[in-house]
Amino acid sequence: MHMQQAAPTAGEVSKTKGDVRAYAWVVFALTVGLLLSDYMSRQVLNAVFPMLKSTWSLSDTQLGSLSSVVALMVGVLTFPLSVLADRWGRVKSILLMAAMWSLATLGCAISTNYGEMLLARAFVGIGEAAYGSVGIAVVLSIFPARLRATLTAAFMAGGAFGSVMGMAIGGAVAAHLGWRSAFGAMAALGIVLVAVYRIVVTEARLASFQPVADGVKAESPGMRMSLRALMKGLFSTRSIVCAYVGSGFHLLVPAALWAWLPSFLNRYYGMAPGKAAVGAAVFVMVTGLGMVVCGSLTDRISRNAREKKWLTATAFCLACFAFLVLAFRMPAGPLQLVLIGAGMFFSAGATGPSGAMVANLTPPSIHASAFATLTLVNNLLGLAPAAILTGIVADRIGLLGALQLVPFAPLLAAIVFAIGKRHYARDLDRVATLREAASRCP
């Protein structure tokens, strides 16, 4: 049984022993490590777009489909698989998912045509479907609430850094050993990390280190809950719906640009495929840095004013819109690249704020399901359609013309976040009241 004591700033307490803090950060590092593997397996494809286009004579639409099919599978399966993970066990689910996407990436390496590659990529998506939601639920379960925006942003930034590594390392390996070896290297890394995670992280040890809300009974991640109660918890307020939707729209930009920047640099700057992949990886790195900085900044700004999470999310989206609209209407050159970098810095900046909003507006027992819902919306509104829609438009008006339309997605997200802010304070109070009432029930 956990001991309960007051914690005025966070509303939660955590054990203060050094081994607890150390283990929490070890779990964080390993969970982020698997997220790196996740995105390396996903984004290595973008580094070899030019090679696949040449090898199999693929159109931009077909190339885009190889990227979008992963996000589509994630979007379709993330919710049911995350609900199962909440009940079956998060650690066991993580291990199964990571093993699947690693083996599927190996399948990409041995594909002999577009159809086989598409099938293998679909299985990559199936394996990755619930990892983001289950992984962040594991991380948040052993850290205090005051760090939620920072931890969420840092965790999600692992996706950006994994994309950097997938594109840069994959591009370098492909340039020297061929594109099949690039996929093989990503698969090998995933398998090694699965073995390490299996040894270090267990459900029992996680449960013993979880913080306990002041005055609220600890809840097991595997507790049973009716579907009706689950849906009520996930969609109980207007503000949480706005958090889901706004997050989904704003992620269309990084998804589209991560997929197509190597091709953009190859076609408009004359870079060789390997060099273009490394150049694009720099922009992805900027996105990851922006996620961490924006998440930390949000926690600082909103420390004494909870509604400011919405203001920061709105501001990040508007900054992304402004920089990228200017960038893609300028001629190729250094200034265009600088503006693209500035836009990419803010392109996923609302990830931390929106994740913190979702965590604050849902009970801990369904956090995996709540983040699954967030992942579902992120994929259906942003990540899944981004690459293929950009490819479809590029086949008709050129890649530059397609990229000129992409920045309008965060403008729409800013509007949604502004609407959510109007209801957040009242909705947060309502959720707190419901939690308090539930804690008094026998």
VEXVEX-179853 format. One record per residue (C-alpha): residue number from 1; residue in one letter; x, y, z. Coordinates in Angstrom, 3 decimals. Layout:
SITE, NUM, a, X, Y, Z
...
This chain:
SITE, 1, m, 0.000, 0.000, 0.000
SITE, 2, h, 1.280, 3.483, -0.880
SITE, 3, m, 1.549, 6.149, 1.802
SITE, 4, q, -0.370, 9.354, 1.052
SITE, 5, q, 0.826, 12.862, 1.829
SITE, 6, a, 0.136, 16.381, 0.596
SITE, 7, a, 1.836, 17.871, -2.446
SITE, 8, p, 0.422, 21.349, -3.062
SITE, 9, t, 1.912, 22.091, -6.448
SITE, 10, a, 1.451, 18.829, -8.260
SITE, 11, g, -1.552, 17.266, -6.616
SITE, 12, e, 0.462, 14.068, -6.484
SITE, 13, v, 3.318, 12.738, -4.469
SITE, 14, s, 6.210, 10.580, -5.517
SITE, 15, k, 8.619, 8.608, -3.424
SITE, 16, t, 11.827, 10.501, -2.845
SITE, 17, k, 14.350, 7.689, -2.562
SITE, 18, g, 17.203, 7.897, -5.025
SITE, 19, d, 16.597, 4.405, -6.398
SITE, 20, v, 13.027, 5.336, -7.289
SITE, 21, r, 14.094, 8.440, -9.167
SITE, 22, a, 16.879, 6.545, -10.888
SITE, 23, y, 14.602, 3.694, -11.940
SITE, 24, a, 11.994, 6.143, -13.251
SITE, 25, w, 14.602, 7.725, -15.517
SITE, 26, v, 15.881, 4.305, -16.612
SITE, 27, v, 12.330, 3.367, -17.609
SITE, 28, f, 11.975, 6.706, -19.383
SITE, 29, a, 15.238, 6.169, -21.286
SITE, 30, l, 14.366, 2.619, -22.359
SITE, 31, t, 10.819, 3.549, -23.338
SITE, 32, v, 12.115, 6.484, -25.386
SITE, 33, g, 14.737, 4.150, -26.839
SITE, 34, l, 12.001, 1.906, -28.192
SITE, 35, l, 10.212, 4.987, -29.520
SITE, 36, l, 13.417, 5.869, -31.372
SITE, 37, s, 13.401, 2.394, -32.874
SITE, 38, d, 9.715, 2.825, -33.747
SITE, 39, y, 10.337, 5.989, -35.752
SITE, 40, m, 13.623, 4.817, -37.217
SITE, 41, s, 11.757, 1.839, -38.656
SITE, 42, r, 8.990, 4.144, -39.866
SITE, 43, q, 11.052, 6.996, -41.349
SITE, 44, v, 13.947, 5.099, -42.912
SITE, 45, l, 11.592, 4.713, -45.864
SITE, 46, n, 11.715, 8.461, -46.595
SITE, 47, a, 15.485, 8.352, -46.935
SITE, 48, v, 15.237, 5.785, -49.726
SITE, 49, f, 12.255, 7.316, -51.586
SITE, 50, p, 14.427, 8.292, -54.599
SITE, 51, m, 15.950, 4.791, -54.756
SITE, 52, l, 12.585, 3.030, -54.587
SITE, 53, k, 11.127, 5.426, -57.153
SITE, 54, s, 13.937, 4.528, -59.529
SITE, 55, t, 14.046, 0.788, -58.757
SITE, 56, w, 10.315, 0.079, -59.098
SITE, 57, s, 9.248, 3.115, -61.222
SITE, 58, l, 6.818, 4.332, -58.551
SITE, 59, s, 4.664, 7.456, -58.712
SITE, 60, d, 4.610, 10.028, -55.905
SITE, 61, t, 1.198, 8.693, -54.903
SITE, 62, q, 2.616, 5.176, -54.495
SITE, 63, l, 5.572, 6.488, -52.533
SITE, 64, g, 3.237, 8.441, -50.286
SITE, 65, s, 1.092, 5.357, -49.721
SITE, 66, l, 4.090, 3.430, -48.375
SITE, 67, s, 4.454, 6.096, -45.716
SITE, 68, s, 0.769, 6.722, -45.041
SITE, 69, v, -0.168, 3.043, -44.659
SITE, 70, v, 1.828, 2.935, -41.411
SITE, 71, a, -0.013, 5.916, -39.943
SITE, 72, l, -3.302, 4.484, -41.209
SITE, 73, m, -2.763, 1.211, -39.354
SITE, 74, v, -1.732, 3.156, -36.257
SITE, 75, g, -4.859, 5.281, -36.496
SITE, 76, v, -7.236, 2.359, -36.981
SITE, 77, l, -5.743, 0.049, -34.342
SITE, 78, t, -4.318, 2.323, -31.664
SITE, 79, f, -7.509, 2.581, -29.625
SITE, 80, p, -8.532, -1.089, -29.412
SITE, 81, l, -4.943, -2.225, -28.844
SITE, 82, s, -4.384, 0.414, -26.146
SITE, 83, v, -7.562, -0.611, -24.336
SITE, 84, l, -6.312, -4.203, -24.435
SITE, 85, a, -2.930, -3.039, -23.126
SITE, 86, d, -4.592, -1.297, -20.163
SITE, 87, r, -6.210, -4.635, -19.272
SITE, 88, w, -3.624, -7.200, -20.409
SITE, 89, g, -0.529, -5.378, -19.156
SITE, 90, r, 1.380, -2.446, -20.590
SITE, 91, v, 4.869, -3.952, -20.401
SITE, 92, k, 3.854, -7.190, -22.123
SITE, 93, s, 2.069, -5.144, -24.803
SITE, 94, i, 5.129, -2.981, -25.399
SITE, 95, l, 7.349, -6.019, -25.861
SITE, 96, l, 4.942, -7.652, -28.316
SITE, 97, m, 4.509, -4.470, -30.345
SITE, 98, a, 8.237, -3.736, -30.586
SITE, 99, a, 8.989, -7.288, -31.687
SITE, 100, m, 6.320, -7.057, -34.397
SITE, 101, w, 7.479, -3.764, -35.928
SITE, 102, s, 11.100, -4.966, -35.891
SITE, 103, l, 10.245, -8.171, -37.750
SITE, 104, a, 8.025, -6.270, -40.182
SITE, 105, t, 10.896, -3.868, -40.911
SITE, 106, l, 13.008, -6.912, -41.710
SITE, 107, g, 10.196, -7.874, -44.090
SITE, 108, c, 10.639, -4.523, -45.851
SITE, 109, a, 14.298, -5.378, -46.413
SITE, 110, i, 13.430, -8.552, -48.328
SITE, 111, s, 10.488, -7.149, -50.330
SITE, 112, t, 10.767, -7.677, -54.068
SITE, 113, n, 8.020, -5.354, -55.333
SITE, 114, y, 5.671, -2.534, -54.351
SITE, 115, g, 2.900, -4.861, -53.151
SITE, 116, e, 5.162, -6.790, -50.787
SITE, 117, m, 6.630, -3.564, -49.439
SITE, 118, l, 3.141, -2.146, -48.855
SITE, 119, l, 2.137, -5.268, -46.911
SITE, 120, a, 5.305, -5.188, -44.807
SITE, 121, r, 4.781, -1.505, -44.070
SITE, 122, a, 1.223, -2.246, -42.975
SITE, 123, f, 2.581, -4.709, -40.408
SITE, 124, v, 5.060, -2.076, -39.232
SITE, 125, g, 2.025, 0.103, -38.542
SITE, 126, i, 0.206, -2.709, -36.733
SITE, 127, g, 3.206, -3.207, -34.470
SITE, 128, e, 3.552, 0.504, -33.772
SITE, 129, a, -0.188, 1.116, -33.385
SITE, 130, a, -0.467, 1.471, -29.619
SITE, 131, y, 3.143, 2.097, -28.650
SITE, 132, g, 2.924, 5.876, -28.376
SITE, 133, s, -0.108, 5.769, -26.081
SITE, 134, v, 1.026, 2.839, -23.948
SITE, 135, g, 4.607, 4.088, -23.710
SITE, 136, i, 3.668, 7.559, -22.500
SITE, 137, a, 1.171, 6.043, -20.048
SITE, 138, v, 4.006, 3.992, -18.547
SITE, 139, v, 6.222, 7.077, -18.268
SITE, 140, l, 3.557, 9.322, -16.730
SITE, 141, s, 2.605, 6.627, -14.206
SITE, 142, i, 5.909, 6.987, -12.322
SITE, 143, f, 6.479, 10.763, -12.492
SITE, 144, p, 4.676, 13.654, -10.723
SITE, 145, a, 1.900, 15.549, -12.505
SITE, 146, r, 3.801, 18.851, -12.561
SITE, 147, l, 6.132, 17.417, -15.229
SITE, 148, r, 3.445, 16.199, -17.617
SITE, 149, a, 3.855, 18.708, -20.448
SITE, 150, t, 7.652, 18.410, -20.287
SITE, 151, l, 7.629, 14.608, -20.180
SITE, 152, t, 4.984, 14.308, -22.887
SITE, 153, a, 6.902, 16.670, -25.157
SITE, 154, a, 10.223, 14.956, -24.440
SITE, 155, f, 8.721, 11.523, -25.056
SITE, 156, m, 7.012, 12.551, -28.276
SITE, 157, a, 10.187, 14.328, -29.359
SITE, 158, g, 11.737, 10.876, -29.377
SITE, 159, g, 9.689, 10.355, -32.516
SITE, 160, a, 11.427, 13.299, -34.140
SITE, 161, f, 14.875, 12.179, -33.055
SITE, 162, g, 14.096, 8.639, -34.174
SITE, 163, s, 13.069, 10.044, -37.528
SITE, 164, v, 16.355, 11.949, -37.706
SITE, 165, m, 18.307, 8.794, -36.994
SITE, 166, g, 16.212, 6.734, -39.378
SITE, 167, m, 16.654, 9.198, -42.214
SITE, 168, a, 20.312, 10.058, -41.593
SITE, 169, i, 21.600, 6.586, -40.691
SITE, 170, g, 19.283, 4.901, -43.160
SITE, 171, g, 20.375, 7.270, -45.922
SITE, 172, a, 24.044, 6.674, -45.151
SITE, 173, v, 23.656, 2.895, -45.006
SITE, 174, a, 21.608, 2.897, -48.198
SITE, 175, a, 24.198, 4.996, -50.005
SITE, 176, h, 26.957, 2.497, -49.177
SITE, 177, l, 25.174, -0.861, -48.873
SITE, 178, g, 21.817, -0.377, -50.607
SITE, 179, w, 18.308, 0.337, -49.363
SITE, 180, r, 17.698, -3.234, -48.176
SITE, 181, s, 20.546, -2.958, -45.672
SITE, 182, a, 19.048, 0.268, -44.350
SITE, 183, f, 15.842, -1.549, -43.386
SITE, 184, g, 17.844, -4.470, -41.973
SITE, 185, a, 19.848, -2.199, -39.676
SITE, 186, m, 16.669, -0.681, -38.210
SITE, 187, a, 15.205, -4.138, -37.592
SITE, 188, a, 18.331, -5.319, -35.761
SITE, 189, l, 18.292, -2.325, -33.420
SITE, 190, g, 14.668, -2.950, -32.503
SITE, 191, i, 15.278, -6.589, -31.641
SITE, 192, v, 18.196, -5.686, -29.342
SITE, 193, l, 16.127, -3.067, -27.494
SITE, 194, v, 13.260, -5.525, -26.991
SITE, 195, a, 15.646, -7.902, -25.224
SITE, 196, v, 16.974, -5.166, -22.923
SITE, 197, y, 13.496, -3.861, -22.067
SITE, 198, r, 12.346, -7.380, -21.234
SITE, 199, i, 15.124, -7.737, -18.664
SITE, 200, v, 14.846, -4.322, -16.973
SITE, 201, v, 11.165, -3.299, -16.929
SITE, 202, t, 8.416, -5.286, -15.201
SITE, 203, e, 4.787, -4.559, -14.301
SITE, 204, a, 5.382, -5.309, -10.615
SITE, 205, r, 8.269, -2.889, -10.261
SITE, 206, l, 6.419, -0.140, -12.116
SITE, 207, a, 3.416, -0.542, -9.807
SITE, 208, s, 5.557, -0.214, -6.680
SITE, 209, f, 7.000, 3.120, -7.856
SITE, 210, q, 3.836, 4.849, -9.061
SITE, 211, p, 2.916, 8.173, -7.414
SITE, 212, v, -0.382, 8.323, -5.559
SITE, 213, a, -2.831, 11.180, -5.902
SITE, 214, d, -3.522, 12.965, -2.631
SITE, 215, g, -6.612, 11.472, -1.105
SITE, 216, v, -7.321, 9.251, -4.089
SITE, 217, k, -7.020, 5.509, -4.198
SITE, 218, a, -4.323, 4.076, -6.411
SITE, 219, e, -5.681, 2.528, -9.549
SITE, 220, s, -4.244, -0.446, -11.328
SITE, 221, p, -3.519, 0.027, -15.028
SITE, 222, g, -5.245, -3.259, -15.647
SITE, 223, m, -8.473, -2.450, -13.819
SITE, 224, r, -11.735, -3.381, -15.501
SITE, 225, m, -14.083, -0.667, -16.683
SITE, 226, s, -17.265, -0.798, -18.708
SITE, 227, l, -17.146, 0.520, -22.269
SITE, 228, r, -19.735, 3.155, -21.392
SITE, 229, a, -17.680, 4.414, -18.442
SITE, 230, l, -14.532, 4.398, -20.583
SITE, 231, m, -16.161, 6.464, -23.326
SITE, 232, k, -17.497, 8.894, -20.741
SITE, 233, g, -14.015, 9.332, -19.322
SITE, 234, l, -12.438, 9.843, -22.740
SITE, 235, f, -14.976, 12.325, -24.129
SITE, 236, s, -16.386, 13.901, -20.981
SITE, 237, t, -15.735, 17.545, -21.879
SITE, 238, r, -15.583, 19.901, -24.835
SITE, 239, s, -12.041, 20.929, -24.036
SITE, 240, i, -10.644, 17.418, -24.266
SITE, 241, v, -12.275, 16.963, -27.679
SITE, 242, c, -10.608, 20.216, -28.782
SITE, 243, a, -7.275, 18.933, -27.450
SITE, 244, y, -7.614, 15.757, -29.525
SITE, 245, v, -8.683, 17.535, -32.724
SITE, 246, g, -6.259, 20.454, -32.482
SITE, 247, s, -3.348, 18.092, -31.921
SITE, 248, g, -4.348, 16.018, -34.942
SITE, 249, f, -4.552, 18.962, -37.323
SITE, 250, h, -1.267, 20.514, -36.224
SITE, 251, l, 0.712, 17.298, -36.795
SITE, 252, l, -0.111, 17.245, -40.501
SITE, 253, v, 2.803, 19.629, -41.121
SITE, 254, p, 5.654, 17.576, -39.595
SITE, 255, a, 4.231, 14.371, -41.092
SITE, 256, a, 4.126, 15.844, -44.589
SITE, 257, l, 7.520, 17.519, -44.401
SITE, 258, w, 9.304, 14.571, -42.796
SITE, 259, a, 8.070, 12.411, -45.672
SITE, 260, w, 8.795, 14.806, -48.513
SITE, 261, l, 11.761, 16.989, -47.504
SITE, 262, p, 14.335, 14.459, -48.830
SITE, 263, s, 12.547, 14.513, -52.195
SITE, 264, f, 12.187, 18.325, -52.027
SITE, 265, l, 15.928, 18.759, -51.492
SITE, 266, n, 16.672, 16.178, -54.189
SITE, 267, r, 14.420, 17.826, -56.787
SITE, 268, y, 14.773, 21.561, -56.060
SITE, 269, y, 18.306, 21.765, -54.648
SITE, 270, g, 19.907, 19.031, -56.773
SITE, 271, m, 21.152, 17.012, -53.781
SITE, 272, a, 22.003, 13.317, -54.164
SITE, 273, p, 19.566, 11.026, -52.302
SITE, 274, g, 21.977, 10.293, -49.423
SITE, 275, k, 22.849, 13.964, -48.932
SITE, 276, a, 19.196, 14.969, -49.223
SITE, 277, a, 18.269, 12.477, -46.492
SITE, 278, v, 20.912, 13.881, -44.155
SITE, 279, g, 19.800, 17.438, -44.949
SITE, 280, a, 16.176, 16.569, -44.248
SITE, 281, a, 17.224, 14.892, -41.007
SITE, 282, v, 18.542, 18.239, -39.787
SITE, 283, f, 15.058, 19.725, -40.152
SITE, 284, v, 13.553, 16.765, -38.324
SITE, 285, m, 16.081, 17.332, -35.519
SITE, 286, v, 14.925, 20.940, -35.336
SITE, 287, t, 11.356, 19.668, -34.957
SITE, 288, g, 12.390, 17.454, -32.036
SITE, 289, l, 14.264, 20.269, -30.318
SITE, 290, g, 11.227, 22.482, -30.770
SITE, 291, m, 8.983, 19.897, -29.130
SITE, 292, v, 11.194, 19.722, -26.044
SITE, 293, v, 11.648, 23.492, -25.758
SITE, 294, c, 7.965, 24.217, -26.355
SITE, 295, g, 6.890, 21.583, -23.821
SITE, 296, s, 9.236, 22.905, -21.132
SITE, 297, l, 8.230, 26.489, -21.896
SITE, 298, t, 4.566, 25.536, -21.578
SITE, 299, d, 5.114, 24.027, -18.107
SITE, 300, r, 6.893, 27.178, -16.973
SITE, 301, i, 4.345, 29.597, -18.387
SITE, 302, s, 1.312, 27.657, -17.158
SITE, 303, r, 2.659, 26.860, -13.688
SITE, 304, n, 0.305, 29.347, -12.023
SITE, 305, a, -2.258, 29.738, -14.801
SITE, 306, r, -3.568, 26.446, -16.155
SITE, 307, e, -5.365, 28.023, -19.153
SITE, 308, k, -2.056, 29.210, -20.600
SITE, 309, k, -1.392, 25.721, -21.984
SITE, 310, w, -3.979, 26.563, -24.618
SITE, 311, l, -2.395, 29.935, -25.356
SITE, 312, t, 1.016, 28.391, -25.934
SITE, 313, a, -0.440, 25.681, -28.178
SITE, 314, t, -2.235, 28.341, -30.238
SITE, 315, a, 0.884, 30.516, -30.464
SITE, 316, f, 3.075, 27.617, -31.632
SITE, 317, c, 0.603, 26.740, -34.392
SITE, 318, l, 0.386, 30.342, -35.613
SITE, 319, a, 4.182, 30.661, -35.662
SITE, 320, c, 4.484, 27.479, -37.729
SITE, 321, f, 1.861, 28.727, -40.179
SITE, 322, a, 3.531, 32.119, -40.650
SITE, 323, f, 7.077, 30.822, -41.186
SITE, 324, l, 6.161, 28.029, -43.612
SITE, 325, v, 3.763, 30.113, -45.695
SITE, 326, l, 6.621, 32.556, -46.289
SITE, 327, a, 9.193, 29.815, -46.843
SITE, 328, f, 7.446, 27.910, -49.617
SITE, 329, r, 6.670, 31.089, -51.532
SITE, 330, m, 10.312, 32.075, -51.747
SITE, 331, p, 12.885, 30.956, -54.332
SITE, 332, a, 15.266, 28.136, -53.435
SITE, 333, g, 18.166, 29.367, -51.367
SITE, 334, p, 19.554, 29.821, -47.838
SITE, 335, l, 16.763, 32.140, -46.653
SITE, 336, q, 14.105, 29.629, -47.686
SITE, 337, l, 15.881, 26.884, -45.739
SITE, 338, v, 16.160, 29.108, -42.652
SITE, 339, l, 12.429, 29.858, -42.755
SITE, 340, i, 11.601, 26.179, -43.225
SITE, 341, g, 13.734, 25.431, -40.165
SITE, 342, a, 11.920, 28.102, -38.131
SITE, 343, g, 8.552, 26.668, -39.141
SITE, 344, m, 9.670, 23.129, -38.327
SITE, 345, f, 10.790, 24.244, -34.850
SITE, 346, f, 7.171, 25.105, -34.010
SITE, 347, s, 5.490, 22.491, -36.215
SITE, 348, a, 4.977, 19.981, -33.379
SITE, 349, g, 5.207, 22.464, -30.529
SITE, 350, a, 1.647, 21.841, -29.380
SITE, 351, t, 2.375, 18.158, -28.703
SITE, 352, g, 3.409, 18.751, -25.083
SITE, 353, p, 0.537, 21.101, -24.209
SITE, 354, s, -2.100, 18.887, -25.825
SITE, 355, g, -0.721, 15.771, -24.115
SITE, 356, a, -0.801, 17.526, -20.738
SITE, 357, m, -4.381, 18.637, -21.380
SITE, 358, v, -5.434, 15.061, -22.107
SITE, 359, a, -3.659, 13.732, -19.002
SITE, 360, n, -5.207, 16.426, -16.801
SITE, 361, l, -8.721, 15.802, -18.106
SITE, 362, t, -8.743, 11.986, -17.740
SITE, 363, p, -8.234, 9.624, -14.771
SITE, 364, p, -4.858, 7.832, -14.526
SITE, 365, s, -6.476, 4.405, -14.882
SITE, 366, i, -7.391, 5.127, -18.513
SITE, 367, h, -4.355, 7.178, -19.534
SITE, 368, a, -3.248, 4.552, -22.080
SITE, 369, s, -6.734, 4.634, -23.601
SITE, 370, a, -6.771, 8.448, -23.475
SITE, 371, f, -3.437, 8.695, -25.239
SITE, 372, a, -4.648, 6.046, -27.660
SITE, 373, t, -7.550, 8.328, -28.507
SITE, 374, l, -5.108, 11.205, -28.943
SITE, 375, t, -2.938, 8.986, -31.168
SITE, 376, l, -5.990, 7.900, -33.145
SITE, 377, v, -6.982, 11.484, -33.890
SITE, 378, n, -3.361, 12.480, -34.545
SITE, 379, n, -3.114, 9.770, -37.180
SITE, 380, l, -6.522, 10.126, -38.821
SITE, 381, l, -6.389, 13.931, -39.060
SITE, 382, g, -2.660, 14.512, -39.483
SITE, 383, l, -0.139, 11.702, -39.750
SITE, 384, a, -2.010, 9.251, -42.002
SITE, 385, p, -3.294, 11.595, -44.726
SITE, 386, a, -0.251, 13.906, -44.779
SITE, 387, a, 2.162, 11.978, -46.993
SITE, 388, i, -0.324, 10.500, -49.438
SITE, 389, l, -2.380, 13.690, -49.851
SITE, 390, t, 0.809, 15.637, -50.472
SITE, 391, g, 1.839, 13.015, -53.030
SITE, 392, i, -1.541, 13.119, -54.793
SITE, 393, v, -1.406, 16.909, -55.048
SITE, 394, a, 2.264, 16.777, -56.095
SITE, 395, d, 1.407, 14.490, -59.025
SITE, 396, r, -0.926, 17.246, -60.265
SITE, 397, i, 0.702, 20.588, -59.435
SITE, 398, g, 4.243, 19.628, -58.436
SITE, 399, l, 5.804, 18.988, -55.040
SITE, 400, l, 6.443, 22.679, -54.316
SITE, 401, g, 2.806, 23.535, -55.013
SITE, 402, a, 1.675, 20.769, -52.677
SITE, 403, l, 3.973, 21.962, -49.891
SITE, 404, q, 2.595, 25.485, -50.216
SITE, 405, l, -0.804, 24.169, -49.070
SITE, 406, v, 0.452, 22.180, -46.075
SITE, 407, p, 0.946, 25.131, -43.637
SITE, 408, f, -2.786, 25.885, -43.510
SITE, 409, a, -3.325, 22.835, -41.256
SITE, 410, p, -1.809, 24.470, -38.130
SITE, 411, l, -3.907, 27.566, -38.761
SITE, 412, l, -6.994, 25.386, -38.402
SITE, 413, a, -5.469, 23.781, -35.300
SITE, 414, a, -4.958, 27.211, -33.719
SITE, 415, i, -8.665, 27.940, -34.130
SITE, 416, v, -9.597, 24.650, -32.450
SITE, 417, f, -7.223, 25.284, -29.529
SITE, 418, a, -8.697, 28.754, -29.070
SITE, 419, i, -12.164, 27.208, -28.786
SITE, 420, g, -10.921, 24.646, -26.255
SITE, 421, k, -9.433, 27.350, -24.024
SITE, 422, r, -12.878, 28.855, -23.460
SITE, 423, h, -14.082, 25.657, -21.740
SITE, 424, y, -10.897, 24.361, -20.098
SITE, 425, a, -11.140, 25.933, -16.616
SITE, 426, r, -14.742, 24.822, -16.103
SITE, 427, d, -14.074, 21.363, -17.521
SITE, 428, l, -10.979, 20.857, -15.347
SITE, 429, d, -12.952, 21.763, -12.223
SITE, 430, r, -15.703, 19.376, -13.280
SITE, 431, v, -13.260, 16.502, -13.760
SITE, 432, a, -11.628, 17.207, -10.374
SITE, 433, t, -15.039, 17.087, -8.702
SITE, 434, l, -15.866, 13.757, -10.348
SITE, 435, r, -12.532, 12.273, -9.283
SITE, 436, e, -13.051, 13.379, -5.703
SITE, 437, a, -16.537, 11.863, -5.664
SITE, 438, a, -15.224, 8.613, -7.151
SITE, 439, s, -12.460, 8.395, -4.527
SITE, 440, r, -15.063, 8.421, -1.751
SITE, 441, c, -16.925, 5.466, -3.185
SITE, 442, p, -16.238, 2.128, -1.453
